[in-house]
Amino acid sequence: RKEVEQDPGPFNVPEGATVAFNCTYSNSASQSFFWYRQDCRKEPKLLMSVYSSGNEDGRFTAQLNRASQYISLLIRDSKLSDSATYLCVVTRLVSGYSSASKIIFGSGTRLSIRP
Amino acid sequence: NAGVTQTPKFQVLKTGQSMTLQCAQDMNHEYMSWYRQDPGMGLRLIHYSVGAGITDQGEVPNGYNVSRSTTEDFPLRLLSAAPSQTSVYFCASSFGTTTYNEQFFGPGTRLTVL
């Protein structure tokens, strides 16, 4: 089982619709959570961080449920430009000499907005 | 700032050849990493580094070597290319050695191994 799981989609919705993605993670020691956006054949870019209290950035709302170990992303009033793959990202500490955090990416959910 | 740069953008290798993918960042980031992305598999961590002289293995390190002699550069070496290494390779960096910080990605290297 993958440590971070996402529905691969594709989600095909009309412009103006509201769409929601979920992501689940299996390691309860996970520390921080993000949503990244990746356009076709481009590099991923940070969309937003996800906090326990939930956070909103314009039409985008991210929520974290630590008890159930899932993260969600809600897009309201979707635009054609929202068409992309959305990657769920989770980090946790890695034991060892470097004591760094490990970043784990989900395989992404593809969203296509139609006119 | 150029951000994170990767060279080459495209590469075709024959099985058994070796090569080095270059990655450089000009943001003075301590944390650098290499990922490969395959269809349906998402981004998988190959190797990462928390500073010059320190590297560690990620999820899929076999067949790859890294070194970090300077803060700016983090090259990835393919020792003996295999068709299974056909993929898109992304280098990323972030400020600090924890990952609460935004990861900045390079544009990727598309590698085909015949």
Interface residues (C-beta under 8 A of the other chain):
Chain A: V4 P8 Q31 S32 Y36 R41 K42 E43 P44 K45 L46 L87 V89 T91 V94 G96 Y97 S98 S99 A100 S101 K102 I103 I104 F105 G106 S107 G108
Chain B: Y31 S33 Y35 G40 M41 G42 L43 R44 L45 Y48 V50 I54 D56 G58 F90 T97 T98 T99 Y100 E102 Q103 F105 G106 P107 G108
